[in-house]
Amino acid sequence: MVFSRDAVLNILAGGCDWHSSDAPDDMVLGMCLTTLGLPVTHSPLFHQGRPDDYVKELLARQSPISFHKHWNINPVAVYQLWLIEPNLRRPHSLPKTTEEL
């Protein structure tokens, strides 16, 4: 989830009711935003599962924004493989190139 500063201020001031600490936060927050009249935008690039839960060809055609689940995976490796911009990856993962004069 990504929020603007104004949206966060509205959420904090809006008096939304958080029923319990184990409630599905995305659903409760979605209801809160709707109640406050704040727009909600869905993107298929926010993934509910881990990268291994999806067909690799699907992810390869996308630019994923996030993955929701983190059990039995290395989150740093997921970040480096799927989320970081290719030109910012660690040098050992960059393809070798040569420059000609």
For each residue, the residues with C-beta under 8 A, 3 or more apart:
1: 26 29 46
2: 65
3: 7 8 11
4: 7 8
5: 8 9
6: 9 10
7: 3 4 10 11 33 38
8: 3 4 5 11 12
9: 5 6 12 13
10: 6 7 13 14 36 38
11: 3 7 8 14 16 29 32 33 36 38
12: 8 9
13: 9 10
14: 10 11 32 35 36
15:
16: 11 28 29 32 35 36
17:
18: 21 23 28
19: 23 28
20: 23
21: 18
22:
23: 18 19 20 27 28
24: 27 28
25: 28 29
26: 1 29 30
27: 23 24 30 31
28: 16 18 19 23 24 25 31 32
29: 1 11 16 25 26 32 33
30: 26 27 33 34 40
31: 27 28 34 35
32: 11 14 16 28 29 35 36
33: 7 11 29 30 36 38 39 40
34: 30 31 37 38 40
35: 14 16 31 32
36: 10 11 14 16 32 33
37: 34
38: 7 10 11 33 34
39: 33
40: 30 33 34
41:
42: 46
43: 46 65
44: 62
45: 62 63 64 65 66
46: 1 42 43 65 66 68
47: 51 53 54 64 66 67 68
48: 68 69
49: 52 53 54 67 68 69
50: 53 67 69 70 71 72 73 78
51: 47 54 56 59 64 67 73 78 81 82
52: 49 73
53: 47 49 50 69
54: 47 49 51 58 59
55: 58 59
56: 51 59 60
57: 60 61
58: 54 55 61 62
59: 51 54 55 56 62 64 82
60: 56 57
61: 57 58
62: 44 45 58 59
63: 45
64: 45 47 51 59 67 82 83
65: 2 43 45 46 83
66: 45 46 47 83
67: 47 49 50 51 64 70 78 82
68: 46 47 48 49
69: 48 49 50 53
70: 50 67 73 75 78
71: 50
72: 50
73: 50 51 52 70 77 78
74: 77 78
75: 70 78 79
76: 79 80
77: 73 74 80 81
78: 50 51 67 70 73 74 75 81 82 83
79: 75 76 82 83 84
80: 76 77 83 84 89 90 93
81: 51 77 78
82: 51 59 64 67 78 79
83: 64 65 66 78 79 80
84: 79 80 88 89
85: 88 89
86: 89
87:
88: 84 85
89: 80 84 85 86 93 94
90: 80 93 94
91: 94
92:
93: 80 89 90
94: 89 90 91
95:
96:
97:
98:
99:
100:
101:
